[in-house]
Amino acid sequence: MAQKNFFITGIVRDADKTLARTIDTIDHSFRNFGTTHWFVVVSDNIDKKIDRLEKIKETINNFSFV
């Protein structure tokens, strides 16, 4: 099977409790099929999701957010 590139985008709001698990689940789902590139847009900064996204960025290749 040919390897593919996947560009995964999303908008995040009030998701601090589920964010890491959701991203990990999606990442594992695509891992066997090709390379994933992530771009996440944060719509607010009420909870601690920025800290979580920084940690996720350190562990997942091609992960970025604004």
N, CA, C and O atoms as CSV, one atom per row, in Angstrom:
chain,resi,resn,atom,element,x,y,z
A,1,MET,N,N,0.843,-1.182,0.000
A,1,MET,CA,C,0.000,0.000,0.000
A,1,MET,C,C,0.888,1.245,0.000
A,1,MET,O,O,1.848,1.325,0.766
A,2,ALA,N,N,0.574,2.193,-0.838
A,2,ALA,CA,C,1.344,3.434,-0.918
A,2,ALA,C,C,1.088,4.291,0.314
A,2,ALA,O,O,-0.041,4.392,0.794
A,3,GLN,N,N,2.143,4.900,0.814
A,3,GLN,CA,C,2.008,5.809,1.951
A,3,GLN,C,C,1.385,7.123,1.494
A,3,GLN,O,O,1.711,7.624,0.418
A,4,LYS,N,N,0.511,7.669,2.288
A,4,LYS,CA,C,-0.190,8.910,1.982
A,4,LYS,C,C,0.185,9.975,3.000
A,4,LYS,O,O,0.721,9.669,4.065
A,5,ASN,N,N,-0.098,11.210,2.668
A,5,ASN,CA,C,0.025,12.329,3.591
A,5,ASN,C,C,-1.369,12.780,3.981
A,5,ASN,O,O,-2.226,12.974,3.119
A,6,PHE,N,N,-1.600,12.947,5.269
A,6,PHE,CA,C,-2.884,13.401,5.780
A,6,PHE,C,C,-2.682,14.719,6.506
A,6,PHE,O,O,-1.760,14.853,7.310
A,7,PHE,N,N,-3.541,15.696,6.226
A,7,PHE,CA,C,-3.513,16.988,6.887
A,7,PHE,C,C,-4.749,17.066,7.771
A,7,PHE,O,O,-5.872,17.180,7.278
A,8,ILE,N,N,-4.533,17.004,9.066
A,8,ILE,CA,C,-5.637,16.988,10.029
A,8,ILE,C,C,-5.749,18.366,10.661
A,8,ILE,O,O,-4.786,18.877,11.233
A,9,THR,N,N,-6.924,18.961,10.555
A,9,THR,CA,C,-7.155,20.289,11.123
A,9,THR,C,C,-8.307,20.232,12.109
A,9,THR,O,O,-9.160,19.348,12.040
A,10,GLY,N,N,-8.318,21.179,13.017
A,10,GLY,CA,C,-9.410,21.228,13.969
A,10,GLY,C,C,-9.435,22.532,14.730
A,10,GLY,O,O,-8.441,23.254,14.803
A,11,ILE,N,N,-10.586,22.814,15.291
A,11,ILE,CA,C,-10.773,23.978,16.157
A,11,ILE,C,C,-11.030,23.454,17.559
A,11,ILE,O,O,-11.836,22.543,17.753
A,12,VAL,N,N,-10.345,24.031,18.534
A,12,VAL,CA,C,-10.445,23.545,19.910
A,12,VAL,C,C,-11.023,24.634,20.804
A,12,VAL,O,O,-10.592,25.786,20.773
A,13,ARG,N,N,-12.004,24.240,21.594
A,13,ARG,CA,C,-12.582,25.156,22.571
A,13,ARG,C,C,-13.058,24.342,23.768
A,13,ARG,O,O,-13.778,23.357,23.609
A,14,ASP,N,N,-12.655,24.754,24.958
A,14,ASP,CA,C,-13.071,24.110,26.206
A,14,ASP,C,C,-12.922,22.588,26.140
A,14,ASP,O,O,-13.864,21.859,26.449
A,15,ALA,N,N,-11.763,22.117,25.745
A,15,ALA,CA,C,-11.561,20.675,25.576
A,15,ALA,C,C,-10.378,20.162,26.379
A,15,ALA,O,O,-9.796,19.134,26.031
A,16,ASP,N,N,-10.018,20.849,27.431
A,16,ASP,CA,C,-8.821,20.494,28.188
A,16,ASP,C,C,-8.840,19.053,28.686
A,16,ASP,O,O,-7.807,18.384,28.663
A,17,LYS,N,N,-9.982,18.567,29.131
A,17,LYS,CA,C,-10.064,17.224,29.715
A,17,LYS,C,C,-9.968,16.103,28.685
A,17,LYS,O,O,-9.541,15.000,29.026
A,18,THR,N,N,-10.353,16.357,27.436
A,18,THR,CA,C,-10.394,15.298,26.427
A,18,THR,C,C,-9.416,15.494,25.278
A,18,THR,O,O,-9.278,14.614,24.428
A,19,LEU,N,N,-8.744,16.624,25.242
A,19,LEU,CA,C,-7.920,16.988,24.097
A,19,LEU,C,C,-6.811,15.982,23.797
A,19,LEU,O,O,-6.716,15.495,22.671
A,20,ALA,N,N,-5.978,15.664,24.773
A,20,ALA,CA,C,-4.839,14.766,24.545
A,20,ALA,C,C,-5.298,13.388,24.093
A,20,ALA,O,O,-4.714,12.816,23.172
A,21,ARG,N,N,-6.324,12.851,24.717
A,21,ARG,CA,C,-6.822,11.524,24.358
A,21,ARG,C,C,-7.408,11.511,22.946
A,21,ARG,O,O,-7.204,10.556,22.197
A,22,THR,N,N,-8.124,12.554,22.588
A,22,THR,CA,C,-8.715,12.638,21.246
A,22,THR,C,C,-7.638,12.714,20.171
A,22,THR,O,O,-7.707,12.006,19.167
A,23,ILE,N,N,-6.645,13.569,20.380
A,23,ILE,CA,C,-5.562,13.691,19.408
A,23,ILE,C,C,-4.787,12.386,19.300
A,23,ILE,O,O,-4.430,11.970,18.198
A,24,ASP,N,N,-4.525,11.742,20.415
A,24,ASP,CA,C,-3.808,10.460,20.402
A,24,ASP,C,C,-4.589,9.398,19.636
A,24,ASP,O,O,-4.004,8.637,18.865
A,25,THR,N,N,-5.886,9.340,19.837
A,25,THR,CA,C,-6.730,8.372,19.136
A,25,THR,C,C,-6.702,8.604,17.628
A,25,THR,O,O,-6.555,7.659,16.852
A,26,ILE,N,N,-6.841,9.852,17.222
A,26,ILE,CA,C,-6.815,10.172,15.791
A,26,ILE,C,C,-5.444,9.859,15.210
A,26,ILE,O,O,-5.346,9.283,14.126
A,27,ASP,N,N,-4.388,10.232,15.918
A,27,ASP,CA,C,-3.034,9.989,15.438
A,27,ASP,C,C,-2.780,8.497,15.241
A,27,ASP,O,O,-2.213,8.096,14.224
A,28,HIS,N,N,-3.188,7.684,16.189
A,28,HIS,CA,C,-3.012,6.230,16.060
A,28,HIS,C,C,-3.839,5.658,14.901
A,28,HIS,O,O,-3.426,4.692,14.259
A,29,SER,N,N,-4.983,6.244,14.643
A,29,SER,CA,C,-5.834,5.758,13.553
A,29,SER,C,C,-5.187,5.954,12.187
A,29,SER,O,O,-5.385,5.138,11.288
A,30,PHE,N,N,-4.423,7.018,12.022
A,30,PHE,CA,C,-3.809,7.326,10.731
A,30,PHE,C,C,-2.380,6.819,10.603
A,30,PHE,O,O,-1.853,6.763,9.492
A,31,ARG,N,N,-1.749,6.455,11.689
A,31,ARG,CA,C,-0.327,6.143,11.715
A,31,ARG,C,C,0.090,5.064,10.715
A,31,ARG,O,O,1.155,5.183,10.109
A,32,ASN,N,N,-0.702,4.034,10.526
A,32,ASN,CA,C,-0.342,2.931,9.633
A,32,ASN,C,C,-0.570,3.237,8.156
A,32,ASN,O,O,-0.172,2.454,7.293
A,33,PHE,N,N,-1.196,4.348,7.862
A,33,PHE,CA,C,-1.554,4.657,6.478
A,33,PHE,C,C,-0.696,5.736,5.842
A,33,PHE,O,O,-0.761,5.936,4.629
A,34,GLY,N,N,0.106,6.436,6.632
A,34,GLY,CA,C,0.949,7.474,6.058
A,34,GLY,C,C,1.403,8.470,7.097
A,34,GLY,O,O,1.413,8.189,8.296
A,35,THR,N,N,1.778,9.638,6.614
A,35,THR,CA,C,2.293,10.707,7.466
A,35,THR,C,C,1.172,11.696,7.768
A,35,THR,O,O,0.443,12.117,6.870
A,36,THR,N,N,1.044,12.059,9.029
A,36,THR,CA,C,0.035,13.045,9.408
A,36,THR,C,C,0.689,14.391,9.657
A,36,THR,O,O,1.797,14.475,10.187
A,37,HIS,N,N,-0.015,15.439,9.269
A,37,HIS,CA,C,0.370,16.815,9.542
A,37,HIS,C,C,-0.815,17.435,10.268
A,37,HIS,O,O,-1.949,17.359,9.795
A,38,TRP,N,N,-0.554,18.041,11.405
A,38,TRP,CA,C,-1.603,18.583,12.265
A,38,TRP,C,C,-1.585,20.106,12.272
A,38,TRP,O,O,-0.523,20.728,12.275
A,39,PHE,N,N,-2.786,20.700,12.274
A,39,PHE,CA,C,-2.921,22.139,12.480
A,39,PHE,C,C,-4.190,22.366,13.296
A,39,PHE,O,O,-5.295,22.095,12.826
A,40,VAL,N,N,-4.025,22.860,14.512
A,40,VAL,CA,C,-5.139,23.067,15.435
A,40,VAL,C,C,-5.262,24.562,15.726
A,40,VAL,O,O,-4.269,25.234,16.001
A,41,VAL,N,N,-6.485,25.068,15.663
A,41,VAL,CA,C,-6.773,26.463,15.987
A,41,VAL,C,C,-7.470,26.494,17.344
A,41,VAL,O,O,-8.485,25.827,17.548
A,42,VAL,N,N,-6.916,27.271,18.263
A,42,VAL,CA,C,-7.494,27.410,19.604
A,42,VAL,C,C,-8.405,28.628,19.597
A,42,VAL,O,O,-7.973,29.731,19.259
A,43,SER,N,N,-9.672,28.428,19.973
A,43,SER,CA,C,-10.630,29.531,19.876
A,43,SER,C,C,-10.730,30.360,21.149
A,43,SER,O,O,-11.334,31.432,21.139
A,44,ASP,N,N,-10.148,29.882,22.239
A,44,ASP,CA,C,-10.126,30.661,23.470
A,44,ASP,C,C,-8.995,30.134,24.340
A,44,ASP,O,O,-8.328,29.166,23.974
A,45,ASN,N,N,-8.777,30.754,25.473
A,45,ASN,CA,C,-7.702,30.313,26.348
A,45,ASN,C,C,-8.177,30.292,27.797
A,45,ASN,O,O,-7.471,30.753,28.694
A,46,ILE,N,N,-9.371,29.757,28.023
A,46,ILE,CA,C,-9.947,29.730,29.362
A,46,ILE,C,C,-9.328,28.624,30.209
A,46,ILE,O,O,-9.042,28.836,31.387
A,47,ASP,N,N,-9.119,27.457,29.630
A,47,ASP,CA,C,-8.569,26.339,30.393
A,47,ASP,C,C,-7.079,26.180,30.107
A,47,ASP,O,O,-6.442,27.110,29.613
A,48,LYS,N,N,-6.527,25.030,30.408
A,48,LYS,CA,C,-5.088,24.798,30.289
A,48,LYS,C,C,-4.693,24.115,28.987
A,48,LYS,O,O,-3.653,23.458,28.930
A,49,LYS,N,N,-5.499,24.257,27.945
A,49,LYS,CA,C,-5.217,23.527,26.710
A,49,LYS,C,C,-3.934,23.978,26.025
A,49,LYS,O,O,-3.320,23.179,25.318
A,50,ILE,N,N,-3.504,25.222,26.206
A,50,ILE,CA,C,-2.260,25.679,25.578
A,50,ILE,C,C,-1.085,24.857,26.120
A,50,ILE,O,O,-0.223,24.429,25.352
A,51,ASP,N,N,-1.048,24.640,27.413
A,51,ASP,CA,C,0.007,23.813,28.006
A,51,ASP,C,C,-0.046,22.397,27.454
A,51,ASP,O,O,0.991,21.813,27.140
A,52,ARG,N,N,-1.239,21.848,27.336
A,52,ARG,CA,C,-1.381,20.496,26.797
A,52,ARG,C,C,-0.934,20.430,25.336
A,52,ARG,O,O,-0.265,19.480,24.932
A,53,LEU,N,N,-1.300,21.429,24.555
A,53,LEU,CA,C,-0.903,21.449,23.149
A,53,LEU,C,C,0.616,21.553,23.009
A,53,LEU,O,O,1.191,20.946,22.105
A,54,GLU,N,N,1.263,22.299,23.871
A,54,GLU,CA,C,2.730,22.381,23.845
A,54,GLU,C,C,3.348,21.005,24.105
A,54,GLU,O,O,4.316,20.624,23.446
A,55,LYS,N,N,2.797,20.267,25.056
A,55,LYS,CA,C,3.299,18.920,25.360
A,55,LYS,C,C,3.034,17.962,24.203
A,55,LYS,O,O,3.878,17.129,23.872
A,56,ILE,N,N,1.868,18.084,23.597
A,56,ILE,CA,C,1.533,17.234,22.449
A,56,ILE,C,C,2.484,17.540,21.293
A,56,ILE,O,O,2.931,16.625,20.602
A,57,LYS,N,N,2.792,18.797,21.083
A,57,LYS,CA,C,3.696,19.209,20.009
A,57,LYS,C,C,5.068,18.557,20.162
A,57,LYS,O,O,5.734,18.270,19.168
A,58,GLU,N,N,5.489,18.323,21.399
A,58,GLU,CA,C,6.779,17.682,21.656
A,58,GLU,C,C,6.758,16.191,21.334
A,58,GLU,O,O,7.810,15.604,21.080
A,59,THR,N,N,5.590,15.575,21.340
A,59,THR,CA,C,5.514,14.123,21.153
A,59,THR,C,C,5.001,13.684,19.789
A,59,THR,O,O,5.236,12.543,19.391
A,60,ILE,N,N,4.311,14.551,19.062
A,60,ILE,CA,C,3.765,14.196,17.756
A,60,ILE,C,C,4.465,15.019,16.680
A,60,ILE,O,O,4.498,16.248,16.742
A,61,ASN,N,N,5.018,14.328,15.702
A,61,ASN,CA,C,5.674,15.019,14.591
A,61,ASN,C,C,4.655,15.803,13.766
A,61,ASN,O,O,3.488,15.422,13.675
A,62,ASN,N,N,5.104,16.881,13.177
A,62,ASN,CA,C,4.287,17.695,12.262
A,62,ASN,C,C,3.035,18.237,12.931
A,62,ASN,O,O,1.985,18.324,12.295
A,63,PHE,N,N,3.130,18.604,14.205
A,63,PHE,CA,C,1.993,19.137,14.952
A,63,PHE,C,C,2.216,20.619,15.207
A,63,PHE,O,O,3.254,21.018,15.735
A,64,SER,N,N,1.230,21.435,14.826
A,64,SER,CA,C,1.311,22.862,15.120
A,64,SER,C,C,-0.067,23.392,15.492
A,64,SER,O,O,-1.094,22.792,15.177
A,65,PHE,N,N,-0.057,24.537,16.172
A,65,PHE,CA,C,-1.328,25.160,16.579
A,65,PHE,C,C,-1.144,26.666,16.704
A,65,PHE,O,O,-0.033,27.165,16.881
A,66,VAL,N,N,-2.262,27.373,16.605
A,66,VAL,CA,C,-2.298,28.830,16.805
A,66,VAL,C,C,-3.465,29.170,17.690
A,66,VAL,O,O,-3.689,30.342,17.992
